[in-house]
Amino acid sequence: MKGTVLGIEGTAWNLSAAIVNENDVVAEVTDTYSPATGGIHPREAAQHHAKYASTVIRKVLEEAKEKGVTSSDIDAIAFSQGPGLGACLRTVATAARMLAIKFNVPLVGVNHCLAHIEVGRWKTPARDPVTLYVSGANSQVLAYRMGRYRVFGETLDIGLGNAFDKFARNAGLSHPGGPKIEQLAKMSTNYIPLPYVVKGMDLSFSGLSTAATEALKCNSLEDVCYSLQETAFAMIVEVTERAIAHTGKREVLLAGGVGANMRLREMLDIMCTDRGVSFHVPEKRFMGDNGAMIAYLGLLMYNAGDILTIENSHVNPNFRPDDVDVTWLE
């Protein structure tokens, strides 16, 4: 694998650009949209991305130049094609098209979910894992099989991160809610029964979040946060364990922003140890949405000849990972 790719991520609240080559991340710059109140407002997030895109891209090019990599070394421009918030995706795609035209290089449209997996495989020893991908909008258990990443289980309603954020808003906690729930959960070991909703290999978090909010009426915030975490994480660890049993794979990879939670890591590690499989987590900078993961999958796809014309570079807010033909793996 050879080449240098500039990638732009902007599916939701993180605007991030990075330049990578086959060896490492050359440079990365991120500017995060932070709502004054409530959760992510798609229009405001897109306006943030439009306002700061040129600054972020200029800074990443300047950082790369300081390390001896110039714009003439860039072989392709990669961008998050989906899934994500439509307004944000369109803003980032427009910036990517402009750069591809300016530098006269190919354009690569990257599936955001698969980028989380591939950067995890790049930055850990995992080679052919079952991946638990948990972020704000996405919660899926995936594994590579017969030319595609297959989804073995997923949320039927909202992603785990969004479920945590929904509960946090109702509890009066600021966005993002996940880290605050994690800290409050450490202050309790009193478990309150909450709905445990696993349907076959799929999951449901919406009712769990609502039930946790109701539980606040007669329980402490610390107790509810602890119980919400324990229930949600037990659900996703169970589905991950079933996927291991079904596929026979010997590795588990944790990906996505929710994967920064140390209690989730602890529960997965216990399960993997009991099953005799290895457990892998990339460093925190590669867990949340980041430009490096877009650039790296863009590099893999560029080397496989999987590129786009400007005319075919439309975004897809509902872009499923199992819709992608994986051209970069044998």
C-alpha positions in Angstrom: 0.0 0.0 0.0 1.4 3.4 -1.0 0.2 7.0 -1.2 -0.9 10.0 0.8 -4.5 10.9 1.3 -6.2 13.9 2.9 -9.5 12.9 4.6 -12.3 15.0 5.9 -14.8 13.9 8.6 -18.0 15.8 9.3 -20.9 13.5 9.8 -22.2 15.1 13.0 -20.5 17.4 15.5 -16.8 16.8 14.8 -15.2 18.6 11.9 -11.8 17.0 11.4 -9.2 16.8 8.6 -6.2 14.6 8.5 -3.4 13.6 6.1 -2.2 10.0 6.4 0.2 7.7 4.5 0.9 4.0 4.8 3.1 4.6 7.8 1.1 6.9 10.1 -1.0 10.0 10.6 1.0 12.9 9.2 -1.2 15.7 10.5 -4.7 16.1 12.0 -6.8 19.1 12.9 -10.2 19.1 14.6 -12.8 21.7 15.4 -15.9 20.5 17.3 -19.4 22.0 17.2 -20.7 22.4 20.8 -24.4 23.3 21.1 -25.2 25.9 23.8 -28.1 23.8 25.0 -29.6 20.4 24.2 -28.1 18.0 21.6 -26.8 18.5 18.1 -28.8 20.8 15.9 -28.1 19.6 12.3 -28.5 23.1 10.7 -26.2 24.7 13.3 -23.7 21.9 13.0 -23.6 22.3 9.2 -23.1 26.0 9.6 -20.2 25.4 12.0 -18.6 23.0 9.5 -19.0 25.5 6.6 -17.6 28.3 8.7 -14.5 26.4 9.9 -13.8 24.0 7.0 -11.3 26.3 5.2 -9.4 27.0 8.5 -9.2 23.3 9.5 -8.0 22.3 6.0 -5.4 25.1 5.8 -4.1 24.2 9.3 -3.7 20.5 8.4 -1.9 21.3 5.2 0.4 23.7 7.1 1.1 21.0 9.8 1.9 18.4 7.1 4.2 20.8 5.3 6.2 21.3 8.5 6.8 17.5 8.4 7.9 17.5 4.8 4.5 16.6 3.2 3.2 19.2 0.7 -0.1 19.5 -1.2 1.7 18.1 -4.3 2.3 14.8 -2.4 -1.5 14.2 -1.9 -2.7 11.4 -4.1 -6.5 11.5 -3.3 -9.1 13.3 -1.2 -11.4 11.2 1.0 -14.6 12.3 2.7 -17.3 10.8 4.9 -20.0 10.0 2.4 -22.4 8.7 5.1 -24.1 7.8 7.3 -24.7 11.0 9.1 -26.6 14.3 9.2 -27.4 15.3 5.7 -26.6 18.9 6.0 -23.2 18.2 7.6 -22.4 15.5 5.0 -23.2 17.9 2.1 -21.0 20.6 3.6 -18.0 18.3 3.9 -18.6 16.7 0.5 -18.5 20.2 -1.1 -15.2 20.9 0.5 -13.8 17.6 -0.6 -14.9 18.2 -4.2 -13.2 21.6 -4.2 -9.9 20.1 -3.0 -10.0 17.2 -5.5 -10.5 19.8 -8.3 -7.8 22.1 -6.9 -5.2 19.4 -6.5 -6.3 17.5 -9.6 -6.6 14.2 -7.7 -9.2 11.4 -7.3 -12.1 11.6 -4.9 -12.9 8.7 -2.5 -16.3 8.4 -0.7 -15.9 6.6 2.6 -18.4 4.8 4.7 -18.1 6.4 8.2 -18.8 3.1 10.0 -16.3 1.1 8.2 -13.7 3.8 8.7 -14.0 3.2 12.5 -13.3 -0.5 11.9 -10.4 0.0 9.6 -8.6 2.6 11.7 -9.0 0.1 14.6 -7.5 -2.7 12.6 -4.6 -0.3 11.6 -3.9 0.9 15.1 -4.3 -2.4 17.0 -3.1 -6.0 16.3 -6.6 -7.0 15.4 -6.7 -8.6 11.9 -10.2 -10.3 11.5 -12.3 -9.3 14.5 -15.9 -9.2 15.5 -16.3 -5.4 15.9 -18.6 -3.7 18.4 -19.2 -0.3 17.0 -21.0 2.0 19.4 -21.3 5.8 18.8 -24.0 8.4 19.1 -26.2 7.3 16.2 -24.8 3.8 15.5 -24.7 0.6 17.5 -23.8 -2.4 15.5 -21.9 -5.7 15.8 -20.1 -6.5 12.5 -17.6 -9.0 11.1 -16.1 -9.4 7.6 -17.5 -12.3 5.6 -17.6 -13.0 1.9 -16.6 -9.6 0.6 -18.6 -7.4 2.9 -18.7 -6.4 6.5 -21.9 -8.1 7.7 -24.1 -6.7 10.5 -24.8 -9.5 13.0 -26.8 -7.3 15.3 -27.8 -3.6 15.6 -30.0 -1.2 17.4 -33.6 -1.1 16.2 -34.2 2.5 17.2 -31.6 4.9 18.5 -27.8 4.4 19.0 -26.4 3.9 22.5 -24.7 7.3 22.5 -27.9 9.1 21.6 -29.8 7.1 24.3 -27.3 8.3 26.9 -27.5 11.9 25.6 -31.3 11.7 25.7 -31.3 10.6 29.3 -28.6 13.2 30.2 -30.7 16.0 28.8 -33.7 14.9 30.8 -31.5 14.7 33.9 -30.3 18.2 33.4 -26.7 17.2 32.3 -25.0 19.1 29.5 -24.0 17.6 26.1 -22.3 15.1 25.6 -24.0 13.0 28.2 -22.0 9.8 28.1 -18.8 11.0 30.0 -21.0 12.6 32.7 -23.1 9.4 33.1 -19.8 7.4 33.4 -18.5 9.6 36.2 -21.8 9.6 38.1 -22.1 5.8 37.7 -18.8 5.4 39.6 -20.5 6.8 42.7 -23.0 3.9 43.0 -23.3 0.2 43.1 -27.0 0.1 43.7 -28.7 -1.5 40.7 -32.2 -0.5 39.8 -34.0 -3.0 37.5 -34.4 -1.5 34.0 -35.7 -2.9 30.7 -33.2 -5.3 29.1 -34.2 -5.4 25.5 -32.4 -7.9 23.3 -34.5 -9.2 20.4 -32.6 -12.0 18.7 -29.3 -10.4 17.8 -30.8 -6.8 17.8 -31.1 -4.2 20.5 -33.4 -1.5 21.6 -32.2 1.5 23.6 -35.1 4.0 23.3 -37.3 2.4 26.0 -34.3 1.9 28.3 -33.5 5.6 28.1 -37.1 6.5 28.9 -37.3 4.0 31.8 -34.1 5.5 33.2 -35.6 9.0 33.1 -38.7 7.7 34.9 -36.5 6.1 37.5 -35.1 9.5 38.5 -38.5 10.3 40.2 -37.7 8.0 43.1 -34.0 7.1 42.8 -30.7 9.1 43.0 -29.1 10.2 39.8 -26.0 8.2 40.7 -28.0 5.0 41.1 -29.8 5.5 37.8 -26.6 6.3 35.9 -25.0 3.1 37.3 -28.1 1.0 36.4 -28.4 2.5 32.9 -24.8 1.7 32.1 -24.8 -1.8 33.5 -28.0 -2.7 31.6 -27.0 -1.2 28.3 -23.5 -2.6 28.3 -24.7 -6.1 29.3 -27.0 -6.0 26.3 -24.3 -5.1 23.8 -21.7 -7.5 25.3 -24.3 -10.3 25.1 -24.8 -9.7 21.4 -21.1 -9.4 20.8 -20.5 -12.7 22.5 -23.2 -14.4 20.3 -21.5 -13.0 17.2 -18.2 -14.6 18.3 -19.9 -17.9 18.8 -21.6 -17.7 15.4 -18.5 -16.6 13.4 -15.8 -18.5 15.2 -13.6 -15.5 15.1 -10.9 -15.1 17.8 -10.7 -11.3 18.2 -13.0 -8.5 19.3 -12.4 -4.9 18.3 -14.2 -2.0 20.1 -14.8 1.1 17.9 -16.7 4.3 18.2 -17.0 7.2 20.7 -18.9 5.3 23.3 -16.0 2.8 23.4 -14.0 5.4 25.5 -16.1 4.3 28.5 -13.9 2.3 30.8 -16.8 0.2 32.3 -17.7 -1.0 28.8 -14.1 -2.0 28.1 -14.0 -3.8 31.4 -17.1 -5.9 30.7 -15.9 -6.7 27.2 -12.5 -7.7 28.5 -14.1 -10.1 31.0 -16.2 -11.7 28.3 -13.3 -12.1 26.0 -11.1 -13.6 28.7 -13.8 -16.1 29.6 -14.1 -17.1 25.9 -10.4 -17.2 25.2 -10.4 -14.5 22.5 -8.3 -11.4 22.3 -9.7 -7.9 22.9 -8.5 -4.8 21.1 -9.1 -1.1 21.6 -7.3 1.7 19.7 -6.0 4.7 21.5 -8.7 7.3 22.4 -7.9 9.7 19.6 -9.1 7.1 17.1 -12.3 6.2 19.0 -14.5 9.2 18.3 -15.1 10.7 14.9 -11.8 11.8 13.4 -10.3 12.7 10.1 -7.5 10.1 10.3 -10.0 7.2 10.0 -11.5 8.8 6.9 -8.1 9.4 5.3 -6.9 5.9 6.2 -9.9 4.1 4.7 -9.6 6.5 1.7 -6.0 5.3 1.3 -7.1 1.7 1.3 -9.8 2.3 -1.2 -7.5 4.5 -3.4 -5.0 1.7 -3.6 -7.8 -0.7 -4.6 -8.9 1.7 -7.4 -12.2 2.4 -5.6 -12.6 6.1 -6.5 -15.5 8.5 -7.5 -16.1 11.0 -10.2 -17.4 14.4 -9.0 -20.7 13.7 -10.7 -21.2 10.5 -8.6 -20.0 11.9 -5.3 -23.4 12.4 -3.7 -23.8 11.8 0.0 -26.0 9.1 1.6 -27.2 9.9 5.1 -28.4 6.3 5.4 -25.3 4.6 4.0 -25.2 1.2 5.6 -21.8 -0.6 6.1 -23.2 -3.8 4.7 -24.0 -2.1 1.4 -20.3 -1.6 0.7 -18.3 -4.0 -1.5 -15.0 -4.3 0.4 -12.5 -3.9 -2.4 -9.5 -3.5 -0.2 -9.4 -6.9 1.6 -8.5 -10.2 0.0 
